[in-house]
Amino acid sequence: MKIIIPMAGKGKRMRPHTLTTPKPLLPIVGKPIVQRLVEDLSEVVSDKITDIGFIIGDFGSEVESQLIAIAENMGAKGHIFHQEKALGTAHAILCAQEILSGNVLVAFADTLFRADFTLDANQDGIIWVKEVPNPEQYGVVKLDEGGNIVEFVEKPSSFVSNSAIIGIYYFKDGDNLKKELQYLIDNDIKDAGGEFQITVALENMKNKGLKLKQGAVEDWLDCGNKDVTVETNGRYIQFLASKDLISAEAQLENTSIIPPVFIGAGAKISNSVIGPNVSIGKDSVIKRSIISNTILQESVSLEGVNLDNSMVGNFAKIVKKSDDLSLGDYNHLIL
């Protein structure tokens, strides 16, 4: 089994965090989003993952080495492919044509999922979906009575289906996928926005007799902007709540923990209240603070702050000095 992960986008909706770190490498419960994605995919496939291809932009050699290490930690060979221009999902996948053969999983790196199934590799293709209340904002699929996908509709103006495509696909024949993607490029078949889209290739494959099945997930976790990423982090911590998420190398002094909480190695926390749904990166220092529903990356320094629904980058420092007050009876002070 091969995994292909398009992740060349600039992550503009996640700025300023993505000015220094590619979005798929931002942390969810202490691990990069893309690493969480690869680990979750490995749990639903029964075959050995032999190759993982990452389609990236100009992220630099340090990021490339980190991605190769993620693949090697899964016992797979890592490959780096570059998409120099944002020309759509089909174009992005085709950048990895070197490994587009055999059984292939394609997963876009801005989404995580939770699912209780094992991939049926005998199917021609599987498109994973999640029922949503606002299908007009997504690409959706329409099914026949046998559960086969009969139509792909991008952001339907009238109701077609509420089964939204989440960006994870399986193909039994990667060579056939490569051929269909190349057909779009060779014939300059673009959408209204001037991009080559995988949904067009899927429609062509279906029309040629390929049986594409719907796959369902229990949870679809978006990482598109700060708010939903913080929410995803909180939900992911809840999934892992049965595990010990506080490093033995973290130091806690006079601190109340409201689980679930992740605390990385080397973190030092004193006179604070932490949780729920908080991730604290390694080597962070927190004093006299109240933190909930928040992602703190590595080596963050906080003192005297109250944070909720927040995301703080690596080596950031926030200090609020104690106030000198004289407050009389029945006064209310809101800071």
C-alpha positions as CSV (number, residue, x, y, z in Angstrom):
1,M,0.0,0.0,0.0
2,K,1.2,3.5,-0.9
3,I,0.0,6.7,0.6
4,I,0.1,10.0,-1.2
5,I,-0.4,13.2,0.8
6,P,-0.8,16.5,-1.1
7,M,0.2,19.3,1.3
8,A,1.6,22.1,-0.9
9,G,-0.9,24.8,0.1
10,K,0.3,27.9,1.9
11,G,-2.3,27.7,4.7
12,K,-3.2,31.4,4.4
13,R,-6.2,31.0,6.8
14,M,-3.8,29.8,9.5
15,R,-1.5,32.8,9.4
16,P,0.5,33.9,11.3
17,H,1.3,30.3,12.4
18,T,2.0,29.2,8.8
19,L,4.4,32.1,8.1
20,T,7.1,30.0,9.8
21,T,5.6,26.4,9.8
22,P,3.7,24.6,7.0
23,K,0.2,23.9,8.1
24,P,0.5,20.1,8.0
25,L,3.4,20.4,10.5
26,L,1.4,22.3,13.1
27,P,0.8,20.2,16.2
28,I,-2.3,18.3,17.2
29,V,-1.8,16.8,20.7
30,G,1.9,17.1,20.4
31,K,2.4,15.6,16.9
32,P,2.3,17.3,13.5
33,I,-1.1,17.1,11.7
34,V,0.4,15.1,8.9
35,Q,1.9,12.6,11.3
36,R,-1.4,12.1,13.0
37,L,-3.0,11.5,9.5
38,V,-0.4,8.9,8.5
39,E,-0.8,7.1,11.8
40,D,-4.6,7.1,11.5
41,L,-4.5,5.8,8.0
42,S,-2.1,3.0,9.0
43,E,-4.7,1.8,11.5
44,V,-7.4,1.2,8.8
45,V,-5.2,-0.7,6.3
46,S,-4.3,-4.4,6.7
47,D,-1.5,-4.3,4.1
48,K,2.0,-3.0,4.8
49,I,2.6,0.6,3.9
50,T,5.6,0.6,1.6
51,D,5.8,4.2,0.4
52,I,4.6,7.6,1.5
53,G,4.8,10.5,-0.9
54,F,4.5,14.1,0.3
55,I,3.6,16.7,-2.3
56,I,4.9,20.0,-1.0
57,G,5.8,23.5,-1.9
58,D,9.1,25.2,-1.2
59,F,9.2,24.2,2.4
60,G,13.0,23.8,2.8
61,S,15.3,20.9,3.5
62,E,14.6,20.8,7.3
63,V,10.9,20.2,6.6
64,E,11.7,17.6,4.0
65,S,13.9,15.7,6.4
66,Q,11.1,15.8,9.0
67,L,8.6,14.3,6.5
68,I,11.0,11.6,5.5
69,A,11.5,10.7,9.2
70,I,7.7,10.5,9.6
71,A,7.6,7.9,6.8
72,E,10.5,6.0,8.1
73,N,9.0,5.8,11.6
74,M,6.1,4.0,9.9
75,G,8.4,1.5,8.3
76,A,7.9,3.0,4.9
77,K,10.1,4.8,2.3
78,G,9.5,8.5,2.2
79,H,9.3,10.5,-1.1
80,I,9.3,14.3,-1.6
81,F,7.6,15.7,-4.6
82,H,7.2,19.4,-5.4
83,Q,4.1,21.2,-6.8
84,E,5.5,24.6,-7.9
85,K,2.1,26.1,-8.9
86,A,-1.3,25.6,-7.2
87,L,-3.1,24.0,-10.2
88,G,-5.7,21.9,-8.4
89,T,-6.1,18.6,-6.6
90,A,-5.6,16.4,-9.7
91,H,-2.4,18.2,-10.6
92,A,-1.1,17.9,-7.0
93,I,-1.7,14.1,-7.0
94,L,0.0,13.6,-10.4
95,C,3.1,15.2,-9.0
96,A,3.6,11.9,-7.2
97,Q,3.3,9.9,-10.4
98,E,6.6,8.1,-9.7
99,I,4.8,6.0,-7.0
100,L,1.3,6.0,-8.5
101,S,0.9,2.3,-9.0
102,G,-0.8,-0.6,-7.2
103,N,-2.9,0.0,-4.2
104,V,-2.9,3.7,-3.3
105,L,-4.4,5.9,-0.6
106,V,-4.7,9.6,-1.3
107,A,-5.3,11.9,1.7
108,F,-5.2,15.7,1.8
109,A,-3.3,16.9,4.8
110,D,-5.7,19.5,6.2
111,T,-8.1,17.0,7.6
112,L,-8.1,14.2,10.2
113,F,-10.6,11.5,10.8
114,R,-11.7,8.8,13.3
115,A,-13.1,5.6,11.9
116,D,-13.9,2.1,13.0
117,F,-13.3,-0.1,9.9
118,T,-10.6,-1.9,7.9
119,L,-10.0,-0.9,4.3
120,D,-11.4,-3.4,1.8
121,A,-8.5,-3.4,-0.7
122,N,-10.5,-5.5,-3.2
123,Q,-12.8,-2.5,-4.1
124,D,-12.0,-0.6,-7.3
125,G,-12.1,2.6,-5.3
126,I,-13.5,4.1,-2.1
127,I,-14.3,7.8,-1.5
128,W,-14.7,8.7,2.1
129,V,-17.5,11.0,3.1
130,K,-19.2,12.4,6.2
131,E,-22.8,13.6,6.5
132,V,-22.9,17.4,6.9
133,P,-25.7,19.9,7.6
134,N,-24.5,22.3,4.9
135,P,-23.7,20.2,1.8
136,E,-23.8,23.3,-0.5
137,Q,-20.3,24.2,0.9
138,Y,-18.7,20.9,-0.2
139,G,-18.2,18.4,-3.0
140,V,-20.8,15.6,-2.4
141,V,-21.6,12.2,-3.8
142,K,-24.9,10.6,-4.9
143,L,-25.4,6.8,-4.5
144,D,-27.5,4.2,-6.2
145,E,-29.3,1.5,-4.3
146,G,-26.2,-0.8,-4.4
147,G,-24.1,1.8,-2.6
148,N,-22.1,2.7,-5.7
149,I,-21.3,6.4,-6.4
150,V,-23.3,7.5,-9.4
151,E,-22.5,11.2,-9.4
152,F,-20.0,13.8,-8.0
153,V,-21.4,17.3,-7.5
154,E,-19.2,20.2,-6.5
155,K,-21.0,22.6,-4.1
156,P,-24.5,21.9,-5.3
157,S,-26.9,24.8,-5.4
158,S,-29.9,22.5,-4.9
159,F,-30.0,19.4,-2.7
160,V,-28.3,16.3,-4.1
161,S,-26.9,14.6,-1.1
162,N,-25.5,15.5,2.3
163,S,-22.5,13.1,2.0
164,A,-19.5,15.4,1.7
165,I,-16.2,14.3,0.3
166,I,-13.6,14.6,3.1
167,G,-10.5,14.3,1.0
168,I,-9.4,10.7,1.5
169,Y,-9.5,8.3,-1.4
170,Y,-8.5,4.7,-2.1
171,F,-7.7,3.3,-5.5
172,K,-7.0,-0.4,-6.3
173,D,-5.1,0.5,-9.5
174,G,-2.8,3.5,-9.1
175,D,-1.7,3.3,-12.7
176,N,-5.3,3.8,-13.9
177,L,-5.6,6.8,-11.6
178,K,-2.4,8.2,-13.1
179,K,-3.7,7.8,-16.6
180,E,-6.9,9.6,-15.8
181,L,-5.1,12.5,-14.1
182,Q,-2.7,12.8,-17.0
183,Y,-5.7,12.9,-19.4
184,L,-7.0,16.0,-17.7
185,I,-3.6,17.7,-18.0
186,D,-3.0,16.7,-21.6
187,N,-6.5,18.0,-22.7
188,D,-6.4,21.1,-20.5
189,I,-9.6,20.1,-18.7
190,K,-10.0,22.7,-15.9
191,D,-12.8,23.9,-13.7
192,A,-14.2,27.4,-13.7
193,G,-11.3,28.5,-11.4
194,G,-8.7,27.3,-13.9
195,E,-7.6,24.2,-11.9
196,F,-7.5,20.4,-12.5
197,Q,-9.8,18.6,-10.1
198,I,-9.8,15.0,-9.0
199,T,-13.6,14.9,-9.0
200,V,-13.5,15.3,-12.8
201,A,-11.1,12.3,-13.0
202,L,-13.4,10.3,-10.7
203,E,-16.4,11.1,-12.9
204,N,-14.5,9.8,-15.9
205,M,-13.4,6.7,-14.1
206,K,-17.0,6.0,-13.0
207,N,-18.3,6.5,-16.6
208,K,-15.8,3.9,-17.8
209,G,-17.2,1.3,-15.4
210,L,-15.1,1.6,-12.4
211,K,-17.1,0.8,-9.2
212,L,-16.5,3.6,-6.7
213,K,-17.9,2.9,-3.2
214,Q,-18.7,5.3,-0.4
215,G,-16.7,5.0,2.8
216,A,-18.0,6.6,6.0
217,V,-16.1,8.0,8.9
218,E,-17.3,8.6,12.5
219,D,-15.6,12.0,12.8
220,W,-14.2,14.4,10.3
221,L,-11.8,16.9,12.0
222,D,-10.9,20.0,10.0
223,C,-7.7,22.0,10.4
224,G,-8.5,24.8,8.1
225,N,-8.2,27.8,10.4
226,K,-7.3,28.6,14.0
227,D,-10.7,28.1,15.6
228,V,-11.4,24.7,14.0
229,T,-7.8,23.6,14.6
230,V,-8.1,24.4,18.3
231,E,-11.5,22.5,18.3
232,T,-9.9,19.5,16.5
233,N,-7.1,19.5,19.0
234,G,-9.6,19.3,21.8
235,R,-11.6,16.5,20.2
236,Y,-8.4,14.6,19.5
237,I,-7.3,14.8,23.1
238,Q,-10.7,13.4,24.1
239,F,-10.1,10.4,21.7
240,L,-6.8,9.8,23.4
241,A,-8.0,10.5,27.0
242,S,-7.6,6.9,28.1
243,K,-3.8,7.2,27.5
244,D,-1.2,8.9,29.7
245,L,-0.8,12.3,28.0
246,I,1.3,14.0,30.6
247,S,5.0,13.4,30.2
248,A,6.9,12.0,33.1
249,E,9.5,14.6,32.3
250,A,7.1,17.5,32.9
251,Q,7.3,19.4,36.2
252,L,4.0,20.4,37.9
253,E,4.0,22.6,41.0
254,N,0.8,23.7,42.8
255,T,-1.1,23.2,39.6
256,S,-4.6,21.9,39.0
257,I,-5.1,19.7,35.9
258,I,-8.6,19.4,34.4
259,P,-8.4,16.5,31.9
260,P,-8.0,15.8,29.1
261,V,-4.7,17.6,28.8
262,F,-1.5,16.9,26.9
263,I,1.8,18.1,28.4
264,G,5.1,17.6,26.6
265,A,8.5,16.6,28.0
266,G,10.4,19.4,29.8
267,A,7.4,21.6,30.4
268,K,7.4,23.5,33.7
269,I,4.0,24.6,35.1
270,S,3.5,26.3,38.4
271,N,0.6,27.9,40.3
272,S,-1.8,27.4,37.3
273,V,-5.0,25.8,36.2
274,I,-4.7,23.8,33.0
275,G,-7.5,22.3,31.0
276,P,-9.7,20.9,29.7
277,N,-8.6,20.3,26.1
278,V,-5.2,21.8,26.3
279,S,-2.0,20.8,24.5
280,I,1.3,22.1,25.8
281,G,4.5,21.6,23.8
282,K,7.8,20.5,25.2
283,D,10.0,22.8,27.2
284,S,7.2,25.4,27.7
285,V,7.1,27.4,31.0
286,I,3.8,28.5,32.5
287,K,3.3,30.5,35.7
288,R,0.2,31.9,37.4
289,S,-2.0,31.2,34.4
290,I,-5.4,29.7,33.6
291,I,-5.4,27.8,30.2
292,S,-8.3,26.0,28.5
293,N,-9.1,24.9,25.0
294,T,-5.7,25.9,23.7
295,I,-2.7,24.8,21.7
296,L,0.7,25.9,23.0
297,Q,3.5,24.9,20.7
298,E,7.1,24.3,21.9
299,S,9.1,26.5,24.3
300,V,6.2,28.8,25.0
301,S,6.5,31.1,28.0
302,L,3.4,32.4,29.8
303,E,3.0,34.2,33.0
304,G,-0.2,35.7,34.6
305,V,-2.4,35.1,31.6
306,N,-5.9,33.6,31.0
307,L,-6.3,31.9,27.7
308,D,-9.2,30.1,26.0
309,N,-9.7,29.1,22.4
310,S,-6.2,30.1,21.7
311,M,-3.1,29.0,19.7
312,V,0.4,30.2,20.6
313,G,3.4,29.6,18.4
314,N,6.9,28.2,19.2
315,F,9.1,30.4,21.5
316,A,6.3,32.9,22.0
317,K,6.2,34.8,25.3
318,I,3.3,36.4,27.0
319,V,3.7,38.1,30.4
320,K,1.0,40.0,32.3
321,K,2.3,41.9,35.3
322,S,0.3,41.9,38.5
323,D,-2.0,44.8,39.0
324,D,-1.7,47.2,41.9
325,L,-5.3,47.7,42.9
326,S,-7.4,49.2,45.7
327,L,-10.9,47.8,45.1
328,G,-13.8,48.7,47.4
329,D,-16.9,46.8,48.5
330,Y,-19.3,45.6,45.8
331,N,-17.1,46.7,42.9
332,H,-16.9,44.5,39.8
333,L,-13.6,44.4,37.8
334,I,-13.5,42.6,34.5
335,L,-10.1,42.3,32.8
